[in-house]
Amino acid sequence: MIENNQLKKDTTKGIFWTFVDFFSSQGIKFIIQLLLTRILLPEHFGLIGMILIVVAISQSIVNSGMQNALIREQNSTQVDYSTVFYFNLFVSIVIYGVVFIFAPIISAFYDEPILKELLRVLGLIIIINAFGIVQRTILTKKINFKTQTLINIISTVFSGVTAVILALVGLGVWSLVVQNVMGQLIQTILLSLHNRWKPSFIFSVSSFKRLFGFGWRLLVSGLIDTTYKNIYNIIIGRTYSTTVLGYYTQATMLRDIASNSITLAVQKVTYPVLSKIQDKEKQLLNGYRTIIKNSVFVTFPLMIGLAAIANNLIPFLFGENWKGTVPYFQILCLAGMLYPLQAINLNILQVKGRSDLFLRLEIIKKIIGVCLIIFVVVLKLGMIWLVWTLVISSISSLFINTYFSGRLINYPIKSQFLDIIKTFISAAIMGILVFFIGLRLNFLLDIYILILQILFGCVVFIGLSIILKSYELYNFTKYIKNFAKK
């Protein structure tokens, strides 16, 4: 009983600080982004979008799945940490060298000469990140998200303010590059100063084989997932224009602030927590169901609500020049509302040590996604249908993840569906009503329409949750009260 209470305490504390991170670090990042969109042009964001795939793929290779392998280990040693550190550092240097050499070719592919220098500078993130992976892993294993939150806030503020200043003096796209590099550098420095962990001069082959044996499948899975998520940037940047890509990347950014931030917060906390009870089947299932139900209670109304108010939200936040972002953002919100469910289901595969199944499912899901993309591109159905493939792919991925993870802990698709259906119905009805309210109030200023839509949406969702006797509403209010007391 003492162990269970401690686990609940650690979980609650971890979720609290990750959500503090969401509302502070991500909130600050969002404000910075708003300022930058008022200063810079859509094509500036489009240029960054063209090369972020290279950095993202490189980051996946550097991580190599070893971070999750370390987190899953019950008793990681200094030898384990040092081995992972040196391996990551070596790989990062090699990868950056490849990026540096191929930068001119990538620049020529997009017919954008400036990309060569942008990529060579932005690519420094790869090496910087290698120094911070083990540091962050140590804090994650301790379920210490308070420190990570504070570090994220500090790095976001300093890098964001610097980017705004550089944008104001006319550095354009370079301000975005500096923002990304500086943010990662500050995080790595602060993590190192806090942990005071230093690698020993040792590299254990046996330790590497054990950790990489689990992590290499996650590495390949991560590469597939990262490539697939960023392939849209390649297609849009090559087929359309930097402006259209700027609209799409901005829509993705706004969606990610809401959806991916919550997904990463829940995933980051639940993985080490569930790993601690991986051999306690009943406790694992109960904890897992609670996480699922409480997560969708936040993400479903949030993402559907954002899609419903997008027509007024985007021009109000970014200005009239960014109206082209609206349809992409609305579609991406529908796809993003399912991301937390996918991530939590995938966590179970890792907790149970099934990285082999994790990889196989990743391949199957991405084959489906690529087929959808090819179908749209070959038939020249246009940009909107290209974005819709993300929704279709997200739905199919959810069913695949849910089916296989459910088999591992006796939590089938039907049970998961029944656990979330009340929340979905409440959120869907709320979204439809909020959307039509916005159309009816088009004679008002955007800010007044938004305020009325948000207030009306909150009242409708809470009211429907009460009518449908949603237990998650009780949990949510209880968490809020506990956090307020703290």
C-alpha positions as CSV (number, residue, x, y, z in Angstrom):
1,M,0.0,0.0,0.0
2,I,2.9,2.4,0.8
3,E,4.4,1.6,-2.6
4,N,1.1,2.3,-4.3
5,N,0.7,5.6,-2.5
6,Q,4.2,6.7,-3.4
7,L,3.6,5.7,-7.0
8,K,0.5,7.9,-7.1
9,K,2.3,10.7,-5.5
10,D,5.2,10.5,-8.0
11,T,2.8,10.3,-10.9
12,T,0.7,13.2,-9.7
13,K,3.8,15.3,-9.1
14,G,5.3,14.4,-12.4
15,I,2.1,15.2,-14.3
16,F,1.8,18.5,-12.4
17,W,5.2,19.7,-13.4
18,T,4.9,18.5,-17.0
19,F,1.7,20.5,-17.3
20,V,3.3,23.5,-15.6
21,D,6.0,23.0,-18.3
22,F,3.2,23.0,-20.9
23,F,1.5,26.1,-19.7
24,S,4.7,28.0,-19.0
25,S,7.5,26.9,-21.4
26,Q,5.1,26.2,-24.3
27,G,3.1,29.2,-23.4
28,I,6.2,31.4,-23.6
29,K,7.2,29.7,-26.8
30,F,3.8,30.5,-28.2
31,I,4.0,34.1,-27.3
32,I,7.5,34.4,-28.9
33,Q,6.1,32.7,-32.0
34,L,3.3,35.2,-32.2
35,L,5.8,38.0,-32.1
36,L,7.9,36.4,-34.8
37,T,4.9,35.9,-37.1
38,R,4.2,39.6,-36.8
39,I,7.8,40.5,-37.8
40,L,8.8,37.7,-40.3
41,L,7.1,36.4,-43.4
42,P,5.5,33.0,-44.1
43,E,8.4,32.1,-46.4
44,H,10.9,32.5,-43.6
45,F,9.1,29.7,-41.6
46,G,8.8,27.7,-44.8
47,L,12.6,27.8,-45.3
48,I,13.1,26.4,-41.8
49,G,10.4,23.8,-42.4
50,M,12.4,22.5,-45.5
51,I,15.5,21.6,-43.4
52,L,14.0,20.6,-40.0
53,I,13.6,17.0,-41.3
54,V,17.3,16.7,-41.6
55,V,17.9,17.8,-38.0
56,A,14.9,15.7,-36.7
57,I,16.2,12.5,-38.4
58,S,19.7,13.2,-37.1
59,Q,18.4,13.6,-33.6
60,S,16.6,10.3,-33.8
61,I,19.8,8.6,-34.8
62,V,21.8,10.2,-32.0
63,N,19.2,9.1,-29.4
64,S,19.3,5.6,-31.0
65,G,16.6,4.4,-28.6
66,M,19.2,4.1,-25.8
67,Q,17.4,6.8,-23.7
68,N,14.3,4.7,-23.4
69,A,16.4,1.6,-22.7
70,L,18.1,3.4,-19.8
71,I,14.8,4.6,-18.4
72,R,13.4,1.0,-18.6
73,E,16.4,-0.4,-16.7
74,Q,15.6,-0.8,-13.0
75,N,19.2,-0.2,-11.9
76,S,21.3,1.7,-14.4
77,T,25.0,2.0,-13.5
78,Q,27.7,4.7,-14.1
79,V,29.1,2.3,-16.7
80,D,25.7,2.2,-18.6
81,Y,25.4,6.0,-18.5
82,S,29.0,6.5,-19.7
83,T,28.7,3.9,-22.5
84,V,25.5,5.6,-23.9
85,F,27.1,9.1,-23.6
86,Y,30.2,8.2,-25.6
87,F,28.2,6.3,-28.2
88,N,25.8,9.2,-28.7
89,L,28.6,11.7,-28.9
90,F,30.5,9.7,-31.5
91,V,27.3,9.2,-33.6
92,S,26.4,12.9,-33.4
93,I,29.8,14.0,-34.8
94,V,29.6,11.6,-37.7
95,I,26.0,12.6,-38.5
96,Y,26.8,16.3,-38.4
97,G,29.7,15.7,-40.8
98,V,27.3,14.0,-43.2
99,V,24.9,16.9,-42.9
100,F,27.7,19.4,-43.5
101,I,28.8,17.6,-46.6
102,F,25.4,17.1,-48.1
103,A,24.1,20.6,-47.3
104,P,24.7,21.9,-50.8
105,I,22.9,19.0,-52.4
106,I,19.8,19.6,-50.1
107,S,19.9,23.3,-51.0
108,A,20.0,22.5,-54.7
109,F,17.0,20.0,-54.3
110,Y,14.8,22.8,-53.1
111,D,16.5,25.4,-55.3
112,E,17.1,27.7,-52.3
113,P,20.8,28.7,-52.1
114,I,20.5,30.0,-48.5
115,L,19.6,26.6,-47.2
116,K,23.2,25.4,-47.3
117,E,24.4,27.8,-44.6
118,L,21.2,27.5,-42.7
119,L,21.5,23.8,-42.5
120,R,25.2,23.8,-41.5
121,V,24.5,26.1,-38.5
122,L,21.2,24.5,-37.5
123,G,22.9,21.1,-37.6
124,L,25.0,22.0,-34.6
125,I,21.9,21.1,-32.5
126,I,22.8,17.4,-33.3
127,I,26.1,17.6,-31.4
128,I,24.7,19.8,-28.6
129,N,21.8,17.4,-28.0
130,A,24.2,14.5,-27.6
131,F,25.7,16.1,-24.5
132,G,22.3,16.4,-22.8
133,I,20.6,13.1,-23.5
134,V,22.0,11.2,-20.5
135,Q,21.5,14.3,-18.3
136,R,17.8,14.4,-19.1
137,T,17.5,10.6,-18.8
138,I,18.8,10.8,-15.2
139,L,16.1,13.3,-14.2
140,T,13.4,11.3,-16.0
141,K,14.3,8.1,-14.2
142,K,14.0,10.0,-10.9
143,I,10.6,11.4,-12.2
144,N,12.1,14.8,-11.5
145,F,10.2,17.0,-14.0
146,K,10.2,20.1,-11.9
147,T,13.9,20.7,-12.8
148,Q,13.3,19.9,-16.4
149,T,10.4,22.4,-16.5
150,L,12.4,25.2,-15.0
151,I,15.3,24.5,-17.4
152,N,12.9,24.5,-20.3
153,I,11.4,27.9,-19.2
154,I,14.8,29.5,-18.9
155,S,16.0,28.3,-22.3
156,T,12.7,29.2,-24.0
157,V,12.8,32.8,-22.6
158,F,16.4,33.6,-23.5
159,S,16.4,32.0,-26.9
160,G,13.0,33.5,-27.7
161,V,13.8,37.0,-26.7
162,T,17.1,36.8,-28.7
163,A,15.2,35.6,-31.8
164,V,12.7,38.5,-31.5
165,I,15.6,41.0,-31.2
166,L,17.4,39.6,-34.2
167,A,14.1,39.6,-36.2
168,L,13.6,43.2,-35.4
169,V,17.0,44.2,-36.7
170,G,16.4,42.5,-40.0
171,L,18.1,39.1,-39.8
172,G,15.0,37.3,-41.0
173,V,15.2,33.5,-41.1
174,W,18.5,33.5,-39.2
175,S,16.6,34.6,-36.1
176,L,14.8,31.3,-36.2
177,V,18.0,29.4,-36.6
178,V,19.6,31.1,-33.6
179,Q,16.5,30.5,-31.6
180,N,16.7,26.8,-32.1
181,V,20.4,26.4,-31.5
182,M,20.6,28.7,-28.5
183,G,17.6,27.0,-26.9
184,Q,19.2,23.6,-27.1
185,L,22.6,24.9,-25.9
186,I,21.1,26.6,-22.8
187,Q,19.1,23.4,-22.0
188,T,22.2,21.2,-22.2
189,I,24.3,23.6,-20.1
190,L,21.7,23.9,-17.3
191,L,21.1,20.1,-17.3
192,S,24.8,19.5,-16.8
193,L,25.1,22.1,-14.1
194,H,22.2,20.7,-12.1
195,N,23.1,17.0,-12.3
196,R,26.8,17.4,-11.9
197,W,27.0,14.0,-13.6
198,K,30.2,13.4,-15.6
199,P,31.0,10.4,-17.8
200,S,33.7,8.0,-16.6
201,F,36.5,7.0,-19.1
202,I,34.9,3.7,-19.8
203,F,32.9,2.1,-22.6
204,S,31.4,-1.3,-21.9
205,V,30.7,-3.5,-24.9
206,S,28.4,-5.8,-22.8
207,S,26.4,-2.8,-21.5
208,F,26.2,-1.4,-25.1
209,K,24.9,-4.7,-26.4
210,R,22.3,-5.0,-23.7
211,L,20.9,-1.5,-24.1
212,F,21.2,-1.3,-27.9
213,G,19.6,-4.8,-28.1
214,F,16.4,-3.2,-26.7
215,G,17.0,0.3,-28.2
216,W,17.9,-0.4,-31.8
217,R,14.3,-1.3,-32.7
218,L,13.1,1.9,-31.1
219,L,15.8,3.7,-33.1
220,V,14.4,2.4,-36.4
221,S,10.9,3.0,-35.3
222,G,11.8,6.6,-34.4
223,L,13.5,7.1,-37.7
224,I,10.5,5.8,-39.6
225,D,8.1,8.0,-37.6
226,T,10.3,11.1,-37.9
227,T,10.8,10.7,-41.6
228,Y,7.1,10.1,-42.2
229,K,6.1,13.2,-40.1
230,N,8.5,15.4,-42.0
231,I,7.9,14.0,-45.5
232,Y,5.0,16.4,-45.8
233,N,7.5,19.3,-45.6
234,I,9.5,17.8,-48.4
235,I,6.6,17.3,-50.7
236,I,5.0,20.7,-49.9
237,G,8.4,22.5,-50.2
238,R,9.2,20.8,-53.5
239,T,5.8,20.8,-55.1
240,Y,4.3,24.1,-53.9
241,S,6.0,27.2,-52.5
242,T,7.8,28.4,-49.4
243,T,4.7,30.5,-48.5
244,V,2.4,27.4,-48.6
245,L,4.9,25.5,-46.5
246,G,5.0,28.4,-44.1
247,Y,1.3,28.2,-43.7
248,Y,1.5,24.4,-43.1
249,T,4.4,24.6,-40.6
250,Q,2.7,27.4,-38.7
251,A,-0.5,25.3,-38.5
252,T,1.6,22.3,-37.3
253,M,3.4,24.5,-34.7
254,L,0.1,25.7,-33.3
255,R,-1.4,22.2,-33.3
256,D,1.8,20.8,-31.7
257,I,1.7,23.3,-28.8
258,A,-1.7,21.9,-27.8
259,S,-1.6,18.3,-28.9
260,N,2.1,17.2,-28.9
261,S,2.9,19.0,-25.7
262,I,0.2,17.2,-23.8
263,T,1.2,13.9,-25.6
264,L,4.8,14.3,-24.6
265,A,3.9,15.3,-21.1
266,V,1.8,12.3,-20.5
267,Q,4.2,10.0,-22.3
268,K,7.2,11.3,-20.5
269,V,5.6,10.8,-17.1
270,T,3.8,7.5,-17.7
271,Y,6.7,5.6,-19.2
272,P,9.0,5.6,-16.1
273,V,6.0,5.3,-13.8
274,L,4.4,2.3,-15.7
275,S,7.9,0.8,-16.0
276,K,8.1,0.5,-12.2
277,I,4.9,-1.7,-12.1
278,Q,5.5,-3.6,-15.4
279,D,5.3,-6.9,-13.6
280,K,2.1,-6.1,-11.6
281,E,-0.6,-6.8,-14.2
282,K,-3.7,-5.6,-12.3
283,Q,-2.1,-2.5,-11.1
284,L,-0.6,-1.8,-14.5
285,L,-4.1,-2.2,-16.2
286,N,-5.8,0.1,-13.7
287,G,-3.2,2.8,-13.9
288,Y,-3.2,2.6,-17.7
289,R,-7.0,2.9,-17.9
290,T,-6.9,5.9,-15.6
291,I,-4.3,7.6,-17.8
292,I,-6.2,7.0,-21.0
293,K,-9.5,8.4,-19.7
294,N,-8.0,11.4,-18.0
295,S,-5.8,12.3,-21.1
296,V,-8.7,12.3,-23.6
297,F,-10.8,14.4,-21.2
298,V,-8.3,17.2,-21.8
299,T,-7.2,16.6,-25.4
300,F,-10.6,15.9,-27.1
301,P,-12.3,19.1,-26.1
302,L,-9.1,21.1,-26.5
303,M,-8.4,20.0,-30.1
304,I,-12.0,20.0,-31.3
305,G,-12.5,23.3,-29.7
306,L,-9.4,24.8,-31.4
307,A,-10.6,23.5,-34.8
308,A,-14.0,25.1,-34.1
309,I,-12.6,28.6,-33.4
310,A,-9.8,28.5,-36.0
311,N,-11.6,30.9,-38.4
312,N,-11.3,33.7,-35.8
313,L,-8.3,32.5,-33.8
314,I,-5.7,32.4,-36.6
315,P,-6.3,36.0,-38.0
316,F,-6.5,37.3,-34.4
317,L,-3.2,35.7,-33.4
318,F,-1.0,35.9,-36.5
319,G,-2.7,38.6,-38.6
320,E,-4.6,38.6,-41.9
321,N,-1.5,37.5,-43.8
322,W,-1.8,34.0,-42.2
323,K,-5.5,33.2,-43.1
324,G,-4.1,30.5,-45.4
325,T,-3.2,28.6,-42.3
326,V,-6.8,28.0,-41.1
327,P,-7.9,25.0,-43.2
328,Y,-4.6,23.1,-42.5
329,F,-4.9,23.9,-38.8
330,Q,-8.4,22.6,-38.5
331,I,-7.6,19.3,-40.2
332,L,-4.4,18.9,-38.2
333,C,-6.4,19.3,-35.0
334,L,-8.6,16.4,-35.8
335,A,-5.5,14.2,-36.4
336,G,-3.8,15.6,-33.3
337,M,-6.6,14.8,-30.9
338,L,-5.7,11.1,-31.3
339,Y,-1.9,11.5,-30.7
340,P,-2.0,11.1,-26.9
341,L,-4.0,7.8,-27.2
342,Q,-1.4,6.5,-29.7
343,A,1.5,7.4,-27.6
344,I,0.1,5.9,-24.4
345,N,-0.6,2.6,-26.2
346,L,2.9,2.6,-27.6
347,N,4.2,3.1,-24.1
348,I,2.8,-0.2,-23.0
349,L,4.8,-2.0,-25.8
350,Q,8.0,-0.4,-24.4
351,V,7.1,-1.1,-20.8
352,K,6.6,-4.8,-21.7
353,G,9.9,-4.9,-23.5
354,R,8.3,-5.5,-26.9
355,S,10.5,-3.2,-28.9
356,D,10.3,-5.8,-31.7
357,L,6.5,-5.4,-32.0
358,F,6.9,-1.7,-31.6
359,L,9.1,-1.7,-34.8
360,R,6.8,-4.0,-36.8
361,L,3.8,-1.8,-36.0
362,E,5.7,1.3,-36.9
363,I,6.5,-0.1,-40.3
364,I,2.9,-1.2,-41.0
365,K,1.5,2.1,-40.0
366,K,3.9,4.1,-42.1
367,I,3.4,1.9,-45.2
368,I,-0.3,2.7,-44.9
369,G,0.5,6.4,-44.6
370,V,2.9,6.5,-47.5
371,C,0.3,4.7,-49.7
372,L,-2.2,7.4,-48.9
373,I,0.4,10.1,-49.7
374,I,1.3,8.4,-53.1
375,F,-2.5,8.1,-53.9
376,V,-3.0,11.9,-53.3
377,V,0.2,13.0,-55.2
378,V,-0.3,10.7,-58.2
379,L,-3.9,11.8,-58.6
380,K,-3.0,15.4,-58.0
381,L,-5.8,15.9,-55.5
382,G,-4.2,19.0,-54.0
383,M,-2.8,20.3,-50.7
384,I,-6.0,19.9,-48.6
385,W,-6.3,16.2,-49.4
386,L,-2.6,15.8,-48.7
387,V,-3.3,17.1,-45.1
388,W,-6.4,14.9,-44.8
389,T,-4.2,11.8,-45.2
390,L,-2.8,12.7,-41.7
391,V,-6.3,12.2,-40.2
392,I,-6.9,8.9,-42.0
393,S,-3.4,7.7,-41.0
394,S,-3.9,8.8,-37.4
395,I,-7.2,6.8,-37.1
396,S,-5.7,3.7,-38.6
397,S,-2.6,4.0,-36.4
398,L,-4.8,4.3,-33.3
399,F,-6.6,1.0,-34.1
400,I,-3.4,-0.8,-34.8
401,N,-1.7,0.4,-31.6
402,T,-4.7,-0.2,-29.4
403,Y,-5.2,-3.7,-30.7
404,F,-1.7,-5.0,-30.0
405,S,-1.1,-3.1,-26.7
406,G,-4.5,-4.2,-25.5
407,R,-3.6,-7.8,-26.0
408,L,-0.5,-7.4,-23.8
409,I,-2.5,-6.2,-20.7
410,N,-6.0,-7.5,-21.5
411,Y,-7.5,-4.2,-22.5
412,P,-9.1,-4.7,-25.9
413,I,-10.2,-2.0,-28.4
414,K,-13.8,-2.3,-27.3
415,S,-13.0,-1.5,-23.7
416,Q,-10.9,1.5,-24.6
417,F,-13.6,2.7,-26.9
418,L,-16.2,2.5,-24.1
419,D,-13.9,4.3,-21.7
420,I,-13.5,7.3,-24.0
421,I,-16.9,7.5,-25.8
422,K,-18.6,9.8,-23.3
423,T,-15.8,12.4,-23.6
424,F,-15.8,12.2,-27.4
425,I,-19.6,12.7,-27.6
426,S,-19.4,15.7,-25.3
427,A,-16.4,17.2,-27.2
428,A,-18.0,16.6,-30.6
429,I,-21.3,18.3,-29.7
430,M,-19.5,21.2,-28.1
431,G,-17.3,21.7,-31.2
432,I,-20.2,21.7,-33.6
433,L,-22.2,24.2,-31.5
434,V,-19.1,26.5,-31.0
435,F,-18.4,26.5,-34.7
436,F,-21.9,27.6,-35.7
437,I,-22.0,30.2,-32.9
438,G,-18.9,31.7,-34.5
439,L,-20.7,32.0,-37.8
440,R,-23.7,33.6,-36.2
441,L,-21.6,36.2,-34.4
442,N,-19.5,37.3,-37.4
443,F,-20.7,40.9,-37.0
444,L,-18.5,41.2,-33.8
445,L,-14.8,41.7,-33.6
446,D,-12.6,38.6,-33.6
447,I,-11.6,39.0,-29.9
448,Y,-15.3,39.2,-28.7
449,I,-16.3,36.2,-30.9
450,L,-13.4,34.2,-29.4
451,I,-14.2,35.0,-25.8
452,L,-17.9,34.1,-26.3
453,Q,-17.0,30.9,-28.2
454,I,-14.5,29.7,-25.5
455,L,-16.9,30.5,-22.6
456,F,-19.8,28.8,-24.4
457,G,-17.7,25.8,-25.3
458,C,-16.6,25.3,-21.6
459,V,-20.1,25.5,-20.4
460,V,-21.4,23.1,-23.0
461,F,-18.6,20.5,-22.4
462,I,-18.9,20.6,-18.6
463,G,-22.7,20.5,-18.8
464,L,-22.6,17.5,-21.1
465,S,-20.0,15.8,-18.9
466,I,-22.3,16.2,-15.9
467,I,-25.3,14.9,-17.8
468,L,-23.3,11.8,-19.1
469,K,-21.9,11.3,-15.5
470,S,-18.3,11.5,-16.6
471,Y,-16.1,10.4,-13.8
472,E,-13.1,12.2,-15.4
473,L,-14.7,15.5,-14.6
474,Y,-14.5,14.6,-10.9
475,N,-10.9,13.5,-11.3
476,F,-10.0,16.7,-13.2
477,T,-11.6,19.0,-10.6
478,K,-9.9,17.0,-7.8
479,Y,-6.5,17.4,-9.5
480,I,-7.1,21.1,-9.9
481,K,-8.0,21.5,-6.2
482,N,-4.9,19.5,-5.1
483,F,-2.6,21.5,-7.3
484,A,-4.2,24.8,-6.0
485,K,-3.4,23.7,-2.5
486,K,0.2,23.0,-3.3
